Structures are given as structure tokens and as C-alpha cells.
């Protein structure tokens, strides 16, 4: 083994024991406790470099040896490279050798995870949806079949905790020009035999931190990495020679995440040679562990989440982005802390944050109502004071309706109902009483209005003596109750990066 131990945190601490294996749950239900995540804040990760061929048994034996060594060294998670299962000699052979997710190769790695008690990041397997069809003459396959290039995360009980199908296809057709063009004379269409994934990479809780999955060519698209950071990633793993080090360091620095890049190395067949240089990079861009370009090997590195938190606190770029000028990559809402001393414009009125505002984004806010027509009747408004919906920018409209949906989902739970009415009165003739775009959000209960649509008449009606203005104390109490649905009560902030 090319074995090296890298102690990579600036403030190195003693190795912590591997956190007990998580229960075998579906991805949607999988979440490590905060105490587990805290105790694993300085955990040992193993980085594997492989030299694979089209011999699956040989490849698995090679990977198994490194995984057993990692287990003996006390690692909690092992990162393996792209094409962990095989490197074929042709496209036709690659398609023919692909298996289903319940095939023997994936099953062997799941069993190995159970045997060792380790988390395994399988940089990619070639996966097909159905068992292999009979091969056609001349190397063609049945129905021009395409397979998936899939990154799997397997937990210590052998359950598949996460799967990401490579989204970015390397398709290039560049004619030779004799002028030193780096892509001159090349033609490669990955999409002819690989199906692109159709979703953002998942972020999975593991003992070493929240891991985002990606594959190779994905590293050239910063949006994917930033999207994973927005979704709470602390570690991003890319299981390519060109610009390898520069791009990996850039992704680490801009996302303030640990970057784990397992790799293939050496000559796989007469047509393919891999660059090697598997590495682990810290959130400041420092290379903390690296293997050479010659052969397979194993490296160990401490993943220090406390250092990650220090980097993010010292340079809070995610909190200082201008999402009023450009969109969030992941499309998720980012809730902001609410300064109690602030006031928010609502037409000619000003709403004190401490009394009325219970949820805030860079573009919108949600407020309790001065004169609600029923309990839990709230307003969602743009922060910029405009009278008509058409005056909002596309980003403002998306944020406004996104926040309205989020508020409705939490208030429905609070009210114990599955139904909610939304109402937006665009202009005076539509019933708008305050010249500021706002959405009424009202959870609905059985028989609350008779007939049912009279709710809209109630929203448009002038104030009546039986519905007087509420006191500041009453609204502040409700504001505190609603804030607790979105924020930690002790910090007035959300978890992770404020999602």
C-alpha cells in the first residue's frame, strides 16, 4: 500500500471514536443527532486510489484490501473513485458489463460495509435500470441502451443512504485545427451511452459531517457545489487530469467545504490512462492529503468540522450574498435573522419586527395580522414597497410565493389542517386596502366560513367593531409563537446556512 497519514487540521485534536452506526432508514428519514454530529467533529476519513480494469473481481479485491486497511486504522468513512466497479475497453463493453443496483457488485460493497462497520462512498458504479439485454451485432446494444453513472453512499448497516446520478455530460466535437487547440480533433459524446441525472446532488448526514455527492466532470460547474453548500453540505466529494488541482481547490474555497477527490491511477488498458493524484482539501484550499499518479493507494485525513466552522465564521460569504440581485442556486429559501429593532414598510405603515414580523428572507417577510379574520391569518409581503404584482422582479415574485408556501405549510401543521386559502388582491378594485403587494395566508378548518368562498368577502370587508385592532402585546405573543416554527428560539436563526 502507498499509505500515508495526513494530520490536516490547523488545530489538531486527538482522534475521536467512530460514531455508532446509524439505523437503516430511508433517505428521507435519515438524520444523525446533533450530539452525534458534534462528537464526530474531528473524524478520520480514508481516501482510496484504485487502478481498475475490466476485471470486476480483481477490482473488488483491490478495493476491499484498502477498505480493510482503513478499518484497521480507525477510519469512519472510506471514499472510493469513479468507476470503482470497472474500466471497460469500449463503450459497448461498458454497457454490457453494467449491473442493476441490486446486482452482485453493489451487493458486495453493501456486505463489505456491514462487515467493516464503515460508511462507503462509492465514487461511481455503472448502473442499468433493467437486467442486461442480449448484445446486438457490431457492438450495438438493444434499443440504444443508456446507463447511469451513479455515486452511492452506503452506511455501516449496508443500506444505500444516498444516490447521485452524474448530471453533467461531457459532450465535445472539436475538429482538428493544427493550431494547438487543447480540444482539437476530439469527438466524445458521453450522453450517447450515459443518462444524465435530473436532480441536484443529495446531502447526507454521516459521522464525519454532511456529505454532498458529485462525479468528475461535475467539478467544472460551480453552481452544483454552491447548491450543495446551500443545502447544508460540509464535505463535497468528486470521485480528471485537466485542471484537477485548480478546480478542486476553487470548489473548496468558494463553498468553504472539505473536498474529497478519490481517483483512478495508472494504465487501465491500451486506450485509457488515469491521472491519479487523489486528494483531500480543507475549506481554506490547503491540500491536506494527496497520492501520486503511479498506482493504487490509501491516505488518511482528519475531517475537522470545528475548523470548517471557524473558516465560515471568519468569512461569512453565504450570509452576505445578494440574493436580491441573483438567484439561489438550489432554489431554496434562505431565512435571515430578524433584528427586533427593525421596522418593515407595509404601504404607508411601518411594522415593528418585535411585534409583527415572524419570518424574513432577503426579499420578503411574513407578519401577523393587525385584524385577523380567523386565528393564524397572516400576511406575506415583499420587502420593497410596491402596489402591484407586475412591479416586482422575477426574483421577488419567486421569493414571495415561496415564502407564502413555507408559511402556509408550518401554519397548517400548527392549526391541525391540510387546507389553506391564499389571496392576493392586485389593486383597489380587487379589494386591496393597503397599497403594498401582500398575500393573505389562512389555514382552513371545517365550517370556518359559510358558504366556503365567503372567506374572500371577509378579506375585502371594511373593519368592523367586532374585529378591532389587536394590542401590541397580543401581536408580539403570536409573533414569538410563529417564529418558533422557523427559528431556533435561543438564536433567532435557522439551522445550517439559514435554509
C-alpha positions in Angstrom: 0.0 0.0 0.0 1.0 3.5 -0.7 0.0 4.5 2.8 0.3 8.0 4.2 -1.2 9.6 7.3 -2.1 13.3 6.9 -2.9 15.3 10.0 -4.5 18.2 8.3 -6.3 20.4 10.8 -4.6 23.6 11.9 -5.8 22.9 15.4 -5.3 19.1 15.6 -7.1 17.2 18.2 -6.9 13.6 19.3 -8.7 11.1 17.1 -12.3 10.6 18.2 -14.0 7.2 18.2 -16.2 6.4 15.2 -19.8 7.2 15.9 -22.1 4.3 16.2 -23.7 3.2 13.0 -26.9 4.9 12.1 -30.1 2.9 11.8 -31.0 1.6 8.4 -33.6 4.2 7.4 -34.9 5.6 4.2 -33.0 8.7 2.9 -35.9 11.0 3.8 -35.8 9.8 7.5 -32.1 9.6 7.9 -30.6 12.3 10.3 -27.9 12.0 12.8 -28.5 13.6 16.2 -26.8 16.9 17.0 -24.8 15.2 19.7 -23.5 12.6 17.2 -22.5 15.3 14.7 -20.7 17.3 17.4 -18.8 14.3 18.7 -17.7 13.4 15.2 -16.5 17.0 14.5 -12.9 15.8 14.1 -13.3 12.3 12.4 -10.9 10.2 10.3 -11.6 9.8 6.6 -9.9 7.4 4.3 -9.1 8.3 0.6 -8.6 5.4 -1.8 -7.0 5.5 -5.2 -7.6 2.5 -7.5 -6.2 1.0 -10.6 -9.2 -0.7 -12.2 -9.5 -2.7 -15.4 -12.4 -4.6 -16.9 -11.9 -7.4 -14.4 -14.6 -6.8 -11.7 -13.3 -9.5 -9.3 -9.8 -8.0 -9.4 -11.1 -4.5 -8.9 -13.2 -5.5 -5.9 -10.3 -7.4 -4.3 -8.1 -4.3 -4.7 -10.7 -2.0 -3.1 -11.5 -4.5 -0.4 -7.9 -4.6 0.7 -7.8 -0.8 1.1 -11.1 -0.7 2.9 -9.9 -3.3 5.4 -6.7 -1.3 6.0 -8.8 1.8 6.5 -11.0 0.0 9.1 -7.8 -1.2 10.9 -6.6 2.4 11.0 -9.8 3.6 12.7 -11.4 5.4 9.8 -15.1 6.1 9.9 -15.7 6.6 6.2 -13.9 5.5 3.0 -14.1 7.4 -0.3 -13.6 5.4 -3.5 -13.2 6.8 -7.0 -15.3 6.9 -10.1 -15.6 3.6 -12.0 -15.0 1.6 -8.8 -16.6 -1.4 -10.4 -14.7 -1.4 -13.7 -12.9 0.5 -16.5 -14.1 -1.1 -19.8 -12.1 -1.1 -23.1 -15.0 0.1 -25.2 -18.5 1.8 -24.9 -20.2 -1.5 -25.9 -18.3 -3.4 -23.2 -19.1 -0.7 -20.6 -22.8 -1.0 -21.3 -22.7 -4.8 -21.4 -20.9 -5.0 -18.0 -23.3 -2.6 -16.2 -25.5 -4.1 -13.5 -28.7 -3.1 -11.7 -28.4 -1.6 -8.2 -29.3 -4.9 -6.6 -26.6 -6.7 -8.7 -23.6 -8.5 -7.4 -21.1 -5.6 -7.3 -23.3 -3.2 -5.3 -24.4 -6.1 -3.1 -20.7 -7.0 -2.4 -19.9 -3.4 -1.3 -23.0 -3.3 0.9 -21.9 -6.5 2.6 -18.4 -5.1 3.0 -19.9 -2.0 4.7 -21.7 -4.3 7.2 -18.5 -6.4 7.7 -16.3 -3.4 8.5 -18.8 -1.1 10.1 -17.7 1.7 7.8 -19.5 4.3 5.6 -18.5 3.8 2.0 -18.6 6.5 -0.7 -18.6 4.5 -4.0 -17.4 7.2 -6.4 -19.5 5.7 -9.2 -20.9 2.4 -10.4 -22.2 1.8 -13.9 -25.9 1.1 -13.3 -28.7 0.0 -15.6 -32.4 0.1 -14.8 -33.1 -3.4 -16.1 -31.0 -6.6 -16.4 -28.7 -6.6 -19.4 -30.3 -7.2 -22.9 -28.7 -9.5 -25.4 -25.8 -7.9 -27.3 -26.6 -6.9 -30.9 -24.2 -7.5 -33.8 -21.4 -4.9 -34.4 -21.3 -3.9 -30.7 -24.7 -2.2 -30.7 -27.0 -2.9 -27.7 -30.7 -3.5 -27.5 -32.6 -0.3 -28.1 -29.6 2.0 -27.9 -29.5 1.5 -24.1 -28.0 4.1 -21.9 -26.8 3.5 -18.3 -26.3 5.7 -15.3 -23.0 6.8 -13.8 -24.1 6.7 -10.1 -22.3 7.8 -6.9 -23.6 5.8 -4.0 -23.2 6.3 -0.2 -23.6 3.2 1.8 -24.0 3.2 5.6 -22.4 0.8 8.1 -25.5 -1.4 8.0 -25.3 -1.9 4.3 -28.1 0.4 3.4 -27.9 2.9 0.5 -28.1 6.2 2.3 -27.8 8.3 -0.9 -27.5 8.1 -4.7 -26.5 10.7 -7.2 -26.6 10.2 -10.9 -24.0 12.3 -12.8 -25.8 15.3 -14.2 -23.2 16.9 -16.5 -22.4 15.0 -19.6 -19.0 15.5 -21.3 -20.1 16.0 -25.0 -17.5 17.6 -27.3 -16.9 17.6 -31.0 -13.9 19.8 -31.9 -12.3 19.5 -35.4 -8.5 19.4 -35.5 -7.1 22.7 -36.5 -3.4 22.2 -36.2 -3.1 25.3 -34.1 -2.6 23.9 -30.7 -6.3 23.9 -29.8 -6.5 21.9 -26.4 -9.6 20.1 -27.7 -8.5 19.9 -31.3 -9.5 16.8 -33.2 -11.6 15.3 -30.4 -15.0 13.8 -30.5 -16.6 12.3 -27.4 -20.3 12.1 -26.6 -20.9 10.8 -23.2 -24.6 11.3 -23.5 -24.8 8.7 -26.2 -24.4 5.9 -23.6 -25.0 7.6 -20.2 -28.3 9.0 -18.9 -27.8 12.4 -17.2 -29.2 12.7 -13.7 -32.2 15.0 -13.2 -31.8 16.3 -9.7 -29.3 18.2 -7.5 -26.9 16.1 -5.6 -28.2 15.0 -2.2 -26.6 16.0 1.1 -26.3 13.1 3.6 -25.6 13.2 7.3 -22.6 11.0 8.2 -20.4 10.8 11.3 -17.7 13.0 9.6 -20.2 15.6 8.5 -22.9 16.3 5.9 -21.6 14.9 2.6 -22.6 16.1 -0.9 -22.1 13.7 -3.8 -20.8 14.6 -7.2 -18.8 12.9 -10.0 -15.7 14.0 -12.0 -16.8 16.5 -14.8 -19.3 18.0 -12.3 -16.4 19.8 -10.7 -16.3 22.3 -13.6 -19.8 23.6 -12.6 -19.5 25.7 -9.6 -23.3 26.0 -9.3 -23.6 22.4 -8.3 -21.1 22.8 -5.5 -22.7 26.0 -4.3 -26.1 24.3 -4.4 -24.8 21.6 -2.1 -23.4 24.2 0.3 -26.8 25.9 0.3 -28.4 22.6 1.2 -26.0 22.2 4.2 -23.0 20.3 2.8 -19.8 20.3 4.9 -17.9 17.8 2.7 -18.2 17.6 -1.1 -16.7 14.5 -2.8 -15.7 14.4 -6.5 -14.6 11.0 -7.4 -9.6 14.1 -14.2 -6.4 15.3 -15.1 -7.1 18.6 -16.7 -7.2 21.4 -14.1 -7.8 18.8 -11.4 -6.0 20.6 -8.6 -7.0 24.2 -9.5 -10.7 23.3 -9.8 -10.8 21.2 -6.7 -9.2 23.9 -4.6 -11.6 26.5 -6.1 -14.6 24.4 -5.2 -13.3 24.0 -1.6 -12.6 27.7 -1.2 -15.8 29.0 -2.7 -18.1 26.6 -0.8 -16.0 26.6 2.4 -16.3 22.8 2.4 -13.9 19.9 2.8 -13.2 18.5 -0.7 -12.6 14.7 -1.1 -11.5 13.6 -4.5 -10.8 9.9 -4.9 -9.2 8.9 -8.2 -8.2 6.2 -10.6 -4.5 5.9 -11.4 -2.2 4.2 -14.0 -2.9 2.4 -17.3 -6.2 0.6 -17.4 -6.0 -0.6 -21.0 -4.2 0.4 -24.2 -6.7 3.3 -24.7 -7.0 4.7 -21.2 -4.6 6.1 -18.6 -5.7 7.9 -15.4 -4.0 10.8 -13.7 -4.2 9.7 -10.1 -3.4 12.4 -7.5 -6.4 11.6 -5.3 -6.5 14.3 -2.6 -8.3 15.9 0.3 -8.5 19.7 0.5 -9.6 21.7 3.5 -12.1 24.6 3.5 -9.3 27.2 3.1 -7.9 25.4 0.0 -5.0 23.6 1.6 -4.2 20.2 0.2 -4.1 18.0 3.3 -3.6 14.6 1.7 -2.5 13.5 -1.7 -1.5 10.3 -3.5 0.8 10.1 -6.5 0.0 9.2 -10.1 1.5 5.8 -10.2 -0.8 3.2 -8.7 -3.5 2.4 -6.2 -3.1 3.6 -2.6 -4.7 4.8 0.6 -4.4 8.1 2.6 -6.0 9.1 5.9 -7.0 12.6 6.9 -8.8 14.2 9.9 -12.1 15.9 8.8 -12.2 18.8 11.3 -15.7 20.4 11.3 -14.7 22.9 14.0 -12.1 24.3 11.7 -14.7 24.4 8.9 -17.0 26.4 11.3 -14.1 28.8 12.0 -13.5 29.4 8.3 -17.1 30.1 7.7 -17.4 32.4 10.7 -14.3 34.4 9.7 -15.6 34.9 6.1 -19.4 34.6 6.1 -19.9 34.7 2.3 -23.1 32.7 2.3 -24.8 35.2 4.6 -23.5 38.2 2.6 -24.7 37.0 -0.9 -27.1 39.4 -2.7 -29.9 37.1 -3.4 -32.0 40.2 -4.4 -29.6 40.5 -7.4 -29.1 36.9 -8.4 -31.0 33.7 -7.6 -30.1 31.0 -5.1 -28.6 28.1 -7.0 -30.6 25.4 -5.1 -33.9 27.3 -5.4 -34.3 27.0 -1.6 -35.5 29.9 0.6 -32.8 31.3 2.9 -34.3 32.6 6.1 -32.5 35.5 7.8 -32.3 36.5 11.5 -34.9 39.1 12.4 -33.5 42.3 14.1 -36.1 43.1 16.7 -35.2 46.8 16.4 -36.1 46.9 12.7 -39.3 48.1 11.1 -40.7 46.9 7.8 -42.7 49.1 5.4 -46.2 48.0 4.6 -47.6 50.7 2.3 -47.7 53.9 4.4 -47.4 51.9 7.6 -44.3 50.6 9.4 -44.5 47.2 11.2 -42.2 46.7 14.2 -40.3 43.5 13.8 -40.6 42.6 17.5 -44.4 42.9 17.4 -45.4 41.5 14.0 -42.6 40.0 11.8 -42.0 36.3 12.3 -40.2 35.2 9.2 -37.7 37.0 6.9 -35.8 36.5 3.7 -33.6 38.9 1.7 -36.7 39.8 -0.4 -39.8 39.0 1.6 -41.2 39.0 5.1 -44.2 37.4 6.9 -46.2 39.2 9.6 -49.0 38.6 11.9 -52.2 40.5 11.1 -53.4 43.6 12.9 -57.1 42.5 12.4 -57.1 38.7 11.5 -60.4 37.3 10.3 -59.6 34.0 11.9 -56.8 32.5 14.0 -53.4 32.1 12.1 -54.4 34.6 9.5 -51.1 36.1 8.4 -49.6 38.3 5.6 -46.6 37.6 3.3 -45.2 40.8 1.7 -42.2 41.9 -0.4 -39.7 43.9 1.5 -39.7 46.5 -1.3 -42.9 48.6 -1.1 -44.8 48.3 -4.4 -48.5 48.3 -5.0 -48.9 45.9 -8.0 -47.6 42.4 -8.6 -46.3 43.4 -12.0 -43.9 45.8 -10.3 -42.0 43.0 -8.7 -38.9 41.5 -10.3 -39.0 37.8 -11.2 -36.7 37.0 -8.2 -39.0 39.0 -5.9 -42.1 37.1 -7.2 -40.5 33.7 -6.8 -39.3 34.5 -3.3 -42.7 36.0 -2.3 -44.7 32.9 -3.4 -42.0 30.6 -2.0 -42.2 32.2 1.4 -46.1 32.1 1.3 -46.0 28.4 0.7 -43.5 27.8 3.5 -45.6 29.9 5.9 -48.7 28.0 4.9 -47.1 24.6 5.4 -46.0 25.5 9.0 -49.3 27.2 10.0 -51.3 24.2 8.6 -49.4 21.9 11.0 -50.0 24.3 13.9 -53.7 24.5 13.1 -54.0 20.8 12.5 -55.4 21.1 9.0 -54.3 20.1 5.5 -56.1 23.1 3.8 -55.2 26.7 3.3 -56.5 29.7 1.4 -54.2 32.2 -0.4 -55.5 35.5 -1.5 -53.7 38.3 -3.4 -55.7 41.4 -4.2 -53.9 43.2 -7.0 -55.2 46.8 -7.0 -58.0 48.7 -5.3 -60.8 47.2 -7.4 -59.7 43.7 -6.4 -60.2 44.6 -2.7 -56.6 45.8 -1.9 -56.9 48.2 1.2 -53.1 48.8 1.6 -51.1 49.8 -1.5 -48.4 47.2 -0.9 -48.4 43.7 -2.6 -49.4 41.1 0.0 -50.6 37.6 0.2 -53.2 36.6 2.8 -52.4 33.1 4.2 -55.2 31.5 6.1 -55.3 27.8 7.3 -58.8 26.5 6.8 -60.9 24.4 9.2 -64.2 22.7 8.7 -67.1 25.1 8.7 -65.0 28.2 9.4 -66.9 30.1 6.6 -70.4 29.5 5.3 -70.6 29.4 2.4 -66.9 28.3 2.0 -66.0 31.1 -0.5 -67.3 33.8 1.8 -63.7 33.9 3.1 -62.9 36.2 0.2 -65.7 38.6 1.1 -64.5 38.7 4.6 -61.0 39.6 3.4 -62.3 42.5 1.4 -64.7 43.9 4.0 -64.1 47.1 5.9 -63.0 46.7 9.6 -66.0 46.2 11.9 -66.4 46.9 15.6 -66.3 43.1 16.3 -62.9 42.9 14.7 -60.9 45.7 16.3 -57.1 46.3 16.2 -55.2 44.0 18.4 -52.8 45.2 21.0 -49.0 45.3 20.5 -48.7 42.8 23.4 -51.1 40.3 21.8 -49.4 40.5 18.4 -45.9 40.2 20.0 -47.0 37.0 21.7 -48.3 35.5 18.5 -45.2 36.6 16.6 -43.0 34.8 19.1 -45.2 31.7 18.8 -44.9 31.7 15.0 -41.1 32.5 15.0 -40.6 29.3 16.9 -41.9 27.4 13.8 -39.0 28.7 11.7 -36.1 29.6 14.0 -34.2 28.2 17.0 -35.7 30.1 19.9 -32.3 30.7 21.5 -30.6 32.1 18.4 -33.4 33.7 16.2 -31.6 31.8 13.4 -32.1 28.7 11.4 -30.1 25.6 11.1 -27.1 25.1 8.7 -26.7 28.1 6.4 -30.1 29.5 7.1 -32.3 27.4 4.9 
